[in-house]
Amino acid sequence: MDQAEQMYQRAITADPTNANILGAYATFLHIVRRDMGQAEQMYQRAIDADPHHANILASYAAFLHTVRGDMGQAEQLYQRAIDADPHHANILGAYATFLENIRGDMGQAE
């Protein structure tokens, strides 16, 4: 375990329901460690901690789309993220790209 992972573990021990830390650790596990099982568990814990955290919802949606190929669940999470923050440009753009590339739904992507 490297220093970054140790710090994530300490942060989670200090505040096990902090959605920001859980989400950041999920992303670390996904992108850096390539530990998809643990990453998914952390995304789920982060969403349990804050079911309306737009960034975490969108990050987990992207994970489900790219890693698990679960388009239905990814779309639901993108919609929840947009409901949580309807003016978040990055999430709106990510969802538009998802619709365009995955569903071929140019009308909804606009």
N, C-alpha and C positions, 0 to 999 in steps of 0.2 A: 504494500500500500504506500503510495507516495504522499508527499506533504499536502497536496491539494485535497486528496481523498480523506486524509486524516482531519483536515479542517472542516470538510463537509460533515464528517461523522460527529465531530465535536459540536458543530452548530446544531445538528439534528438532535443530539443528546440534550443540549441546552434548551432547545425549543422544538419538541417533536411534532408540533402542529403548525409550524411556520410554513405557510404555502410557498413563500418566495424561496426559502432554502430548499424545501423538498423539490420544487420545480427546477431550480438551478442544478441540484444534484442529479435529478432525472436526466437533464440535458447533458451533463457531464458523463453520466453512465452511457448514454446513447451515443454521443459524438466521440468522446475521448476513449472510454473503456470498451465500447462496442459490446456492452453487456445488455442485450435487449430485454432479457427477462427481468433483471433488476431495474432497468430504466422504466419499464412498464409499471412495475410495482410502485416506484417512486412517483410517476405521473399520477397514478390512481390515488396514492396517499395525498399528494398535493391538491388534487381536485376534491377529495374528501374534506381536506382542511379548509378549502375555500372554493365552493362550487361555482362561484361567479368571477373567478380570476381569469380575465380574458386572455392574457398572455399564455397562461398554463393550458387553458382549454385549446387554444390554437396550436401550441407546441405539441400537445398530445394528439391532436387531430393530424398534424403533419407526420408524427411518428406512426400512427395507425395506417395512414395512407402509404407512406414510403416503406415502412418496415413490415407491417402485417398485411398490407393489401386490403384492409377493411374499409372500403369506400363508404359504406353506409354509416358506420359509426363515426368515421372521420367527418362526414358531412354534418351529422348531428352535432358534433363538437364544434365545428366551425360556426354553425348557426347559433349555438349557445354562446360562443365567444362574441359574436356580433350582437346578440341580445344584451350581453353584459356591457359592451362598449361599442355602440353603433357608429362611433366616429373614429375608431382606431384605424388609421390609414393602412398600416402594415397588415393587420388582420383582414381588412376588406380586400386588399391586394392579393394576399395569400389565398383567400377563398375564391376570388375571381380566377386566379391561375388554376386552382383545383378544378373549378367548374369547366374552364376552357380545355384544359389538358386531359382531364379524366372523364368527364361526362360529355365533352364536345358540345356543351350547352352555351353557345356564344350569346344567346339572348339573355340568359341569367347572368352571365359574366359581365355584361355591360351594366 
